[in-house]
């Protein structure tokens, strides 16, 4: 017959051993639980940092968008002001260079005609046809802009004066060309016709400045663009 094993350890040592084993099991369980908790916590922390990075990038993009919108709004305001200025300038500025207009008129003079005076005055004409000087306020309605011109001078005969009137009318530039008067004057012992011709030019129309043929390249001509 076999004899069962005899445990000769004292009870106190056996109790301590059992306590150590139990403590080890608890420690192992705690370590396993800590690892199981640490992995999701680390993953959540990484996700949080990634979300924060994405949020910062989104905030930077949003700041760029807001800055671009503010710049676009500023540019729209500047463009609106520029358009208002251009419209105002086009409303007030002369559509015809005065030097070219005078050159066009002088180029149409008959050989015997000599101008003594050229008067050009801008004015406005309201709906009733009344003419007033430019710059005076006559209500909210914008009047039609016109240029009133007067030519004073001398010619050899009434035929030359009539020729001048016909030439101004044929330009397609001057309207309402009128001979105000024509009278005989003695100029240096010679008889001549003193005259004054008036005309009007519509400043609300578009005009084009073109050069004459090469034979008279130094001269210029202004014509109305339909």
VEXDREN-2710 file (C-alpha; in Angstrom, 1 decimal):
% VEXDREN-2710
k/r/px/py/pz
1/UNK/0.0/0.0/0.0
2/UNK/1.2/3.5/-0.9
3/UNK/1.4/6.0/1.8
4/UNK/-0.3/9.4/1.0
5/UNK/2.0/12.5/0.9
6/UNK/2.6/14.1/4.1
7/UNK/2.6/18.0/4.1
8/UNK/5.1/19.0/6.7
9/UNK/4.7/22.8/6.0
10/UNK/3.6/24.8/8.9
11/UNK/0.1/26.4/8.6
12/UNK/1.5/29.9/8.7
13/UNK/3.7/29.3/5.7
14/UNK/1.0/27.5/3.9
15/UNK/-1.4/30.5/4.5
16/UNK/1.2/32.9/3.3
17/UNK/1.8/30.9/0.1
18/UNK/-2.0/30.7/-0.6
19/UNK/-2.2/34.5/0.1
20/UNK/0.7/35.1/-2.4
21/UNK/-1.0/33.0/-5.0
22/UNK/-4.3/34.8/-4.6
23/UNK/-2.4/38.2/-4.6
24/UNK/-0.6/37.2/-7.8
25/UNK/-3.9/36.2/-9.4
26/UNK/-5.4/39.6/-8.4
27/UNK/-2.3/41.4/-9.8
28/UNK/-2.5/39.5/-13.0
29/UNK/-6.2/40.3/-13.3
30/UNK/-5.5/44.0/-12.6
31/UNK/-2.7/44.0/-15.2
32/UNK/-5.0/42.4/-17.8
33/UNK/-7.8/44.8/-17.0
34/UNK/-5.3/47.8/-17.2
35/UNK/-4.1/46.6/-20.6
36/UNK/-7.7/46.2/-21.8
37/UNK/-8.5/49.7/-20.6
38/UNK/-5.3/51.3/-21.8
39/UNK/-5.6/50.1/-25.4
40/UNK/-9.1/51.8/-26.0
41/UNK/-8.0/54.8/-24.0
42/UNK/-4.9/55.2/-26.2
43/UNK/-6.9/54.7/-29.3
44/UNK/-9.5/57.3/-28.1
45/UNK/-6.6/59.7/-27.3
46/UNK/-5.2/59.3/-30.8
47/UNK/-8.6/59.8/-32.4
48/UNK/-9.1/62.9/-30.2
49/UNK/-5.7/64.4/-31.3
50/UNK/-6.6/63.6/-35.0
51/UNK/-10.0/65.3/-34.6
52/UNK/-8.3/68.3/-33.0
53/UNK/-5.9/68.5/-36.0
54/UNK/-8.8/68.3/-38.4
55/UNK/-10.6/71.0/-36.5
56/UNK/-7.6/73.3/-36.6
57/UNK/-7.2/72.7/-40.3
58/UNK/-11.0/73.4/-40.8
59/UNK/-10.7/76.6/-38.7
60/UNK/-7.7/77.7/-40.9
61/UNK/-9.7/77.0/-44.0
62/UNK/-12.7/78.8/-42.6
63/UNK/-10.5/81.8/-41.8
64/UNK/-9.2/81.7/-45.4
65/UNK/-12.7/81.6/-46.7
66/UNK/-13.8/84.5/-44.5
67/UNK/-10.8/86.5/-45.6
68/UNK/-11.5/85.8/-49.3
69/UNK/-15.2/86.7/-48.8
70/UNK/-14.2/90.0/-47.1
71/UNK/-11.7/90.7/-49.9
72/UNK/-14.3/89.9/-52.5
73/UNK/-16.9/92.1/-50.8
74/UNK/-14.3/94.9/-50.8
75/UNK/-13.5/94.4/-54.5
76/UNK/-17.2/94.5/-55.3
77/UNK/-17.6/97.8/-53.4
78/UNK/-14.6/99.2/-55.2
79/UNK/-15.9/98.0/-58.6
80/UNK/-19.3/99.5/-57.8
81/UNK/-17.6/102.8/-56.9
82/UNK/-15.5/102.6/-60.1
83/UNK/-18.6/102.0/-62.2
84/UNK/-20.4/105.0/-60.6
85/UNK/-17.3/107.1/-61.3
86/UNK/-17.1/105.9/-64.9
87/UNK/-20.8/106.6/-65.4
88/UNK/-20.5/110.1/-63.9
89/UNK/-17.4/110.8/-66.0
90/UNK/-19.1/109.6/-69.2
91/UNK/-22.1/111.8/-68.3
92/UNK/-19.9/114.9/-67.7
93/UNK/-17.0/114.5/-70.0
94/UNK/-17.0/115.7/-73.6
95/UNK/-17.3/112.9/-76.1
96/UNK/-15.3/114.9/-78.6
97/UNK/-11.8/116.3/-78.1
98/UNK/-12.2/120.1/-78.5
99/UNK/-9.0/120.4/-80.4
100/UNK/-10.2/117.8/-83.0
101/UNK/-13.5/119.5/-83.2
102/UNK/-11.9/122.9/-84.0
103/UNK/-9.6/121.2/-86.5
104/UNK/-12.6/119.6/-88.2
105/UNK/-14.3/122.9/-88.5
106/UNK/-11.3/124.8/-89.7
107/UNK/-10.6/122.1/-92.3
108/UNK/-14.1/122.7/-93.8
109/UNK/-13.6/126.4/-94.3
110/UNK/-13.9/127.6/-97.9
111/UNK/-10.7/129.3/-99.2
112/UNK/-11.9/132.8/-98.8
113/UNK/-13.3/132.4/-95.3
114/UNK/-11.4/133.6/-92.3
115/UNK/-12.6/133.0/-88.7
116/UNK/-12.4/135.8/-86.2
117/UNK/-13.9/134.0/-83.3
118/UNK/-15.0/130.5/-82.3
119/UNK/-17.3/130.1/-79.3
120/UNK/-18.1/126.6/-77.9
121/UNK/-20.4/126.4/-74.8
122/UNK/-21.8/123.2/-73.2
123/UNK/-25.4/123.4/-72.2
124/UNK/-28.4/121.2/-71.3
125/UNK/-31.8/120.9/-72.9
126/UNK/-34.7/119.6/-70.9
127/UNK/-37.8/117.8/-72.1
128/UNK/-39.6/121.0/-72.9
129/UNK/-36.7/122.1/-75.2
130/UNK/-35.5/124.9/-73.0
131/UNK/-31.7/125.3/-73.1
132/UNK/-29.8/126.1/-69.9
133/UNK/-26.1/126.4/-69.2
134/UNK/-24.4/123.2/-68.0
135/UNK/-23.9/122.8/-64.2
136/UNK/-27.2/124.5/-63.2
137/UNK/-29.7/122.3/-61.4
138/UNK/-33.1/122.2/-63.0
139/UNK/-34.7/119.3/-61.3
140/UNK/-34.0/115.6/-61.0
141/UNK/-34.4/114.8/-64.7
142/UNK/-31.1/114.7/-66.5
143/UNK/-31.2/117.1/-69.5
144/UNK/-29.9/116.3/-73.0
145/UNK/-26.4/117.5/-73.3
146/UNK/-25.6/119.8/-76.3
147/UNK/-22.7/121.9/-77.4
148/UNK/-23.6/125.3/-78.7
149/UNK/-21.1/126.7/-81.2
150/UNK/-20.8/130.1/-82.9
151/UNK/-18.4/131.0/-85.7
152/UNK/-17.7/134.6/-86.5
153/UNK/-15.5/135.8/-89.4
154/UNK/-15.2/137.2/-92.9
155/UNK/-15.8/135.8/-96.3
156/UNK/-15.3/137.2/-99.8
157/UNK/-19.0/136.7/-100.7
158/UNK/-22.3/135.4/-99.5
159/UNK/-21.7/132.4/-101.7
160/UNK/-18.7/131.4/-99.6
161/UNK/-20.8/131.9/-96.4
162/UNK/-23.5/129.6/-97.8
163/UNK/-20.8/127.1/-98.8
164/UNK/-19.5/127.1/-95.2
165/UNK/-23.0/126.4/-93.9
166/UNK/-23.5/123.6/-96.4
167/UNK/-20.1/122.1/-95.4
168/UNK/-21.0/122.1/-91.7
169/UNK/-24.3/120.5/-92.4
170/UNK/-22.7/117.8/-94.5
171/UNK/-20.3/116.7/-91.7
172/UNK/-23.1/114.8/-90.0
173/UNK/-21.8/116.3/-86.8
174/UNK/-23.4/119.8/-86.5
175/UNK/-27.2/120.2/-86.1
176/UNK/-29.4/123.2/-86.6
177/UNK/-26.7/125.1/-88.5
178/UNK/-28.0/128.7/-89.0
179/UNK/-26.6/131.8/-90.5
180/UNK/-27.3/134.5/-87.9
181/UNK/-26.4/137.4/-90.0
182/UNK/-24.2/138.4/-93.0
183/UNK/-23.4/142.0/-93.7
184/UNK/-20.9/144.0/-95.8
185/UNK/-17.7/145.2/-94.1
186/UNK/-14.8/147.2/-95.5
187/UNK/-11.6/145.3/-94.6
188/UNK/-8.4/147.1/-95.5
189/UNK/-10.1/148.9/-98.4
190/UNK/-11.8/145.8/-99.7
191/UNK/-15.4/144.8/-99.4
192/UNK/-16.1/141.6/-97.5
193/UNK/-19.0/139.8/-95.8
194/UNK/-18.9/139.7/-92.1
195/UNK/-21.0/136.7/-90.8
196/UNK/-21.9/134.7/-87.8
197/UNK/-22.9/131.0/-88.0
198/UNK/-24.4/129.0/-85.1
199/UNK/-24.8/125.3/-84.7
200/UNK/-25.4/122.6/-82.1
201/UNK/-23.8/119.3/-81.4
202/UNK/-25.5/116.4/-79.5
203/UNK/-23.1/115.4/-76.7
204/UNK/-25.1/112.3/-75.8
205/UNK/-24.1/110.6/-79.0
206/UNK/-21.0/108.6/-79.8
207/UNK/-18.3/110.0/-82.1
208/UNK/-15.2/108.6/-83.8
209/UNK/-12.1/110.6/-84.6
210/UNK/-10.6/109.5/-88.0
211/UNK/-7.7/110.8/-90.0
212/UNK/-8.1/112.2/-93.5
213/UNK/-6.5/110.8/-96.6
214/UNK/-2.7/110.7/-96.8
215/UNK/-2.6/113.8/-98.9
216/UNK/-4.0/115.7/-95.9
217/UNK/-2.7/113.4/-93.1
218/UNK/-2.1/116.3/-90.8
219/UNK/-5.7/117.2/-90.7
220/UNK/-8.4/115.4/-88.7
221/UNK/-12.1/114.9/-88.9
222/UNK/-14.7/114.0/-86.4
223/UNK/-17.8/112.1/-87.4
224/UNK/-20.9/110.7/-85.7
225/UNK/-21.0/106.9/-85.1
226/UNK/-24.4/105.5/-85.8
END
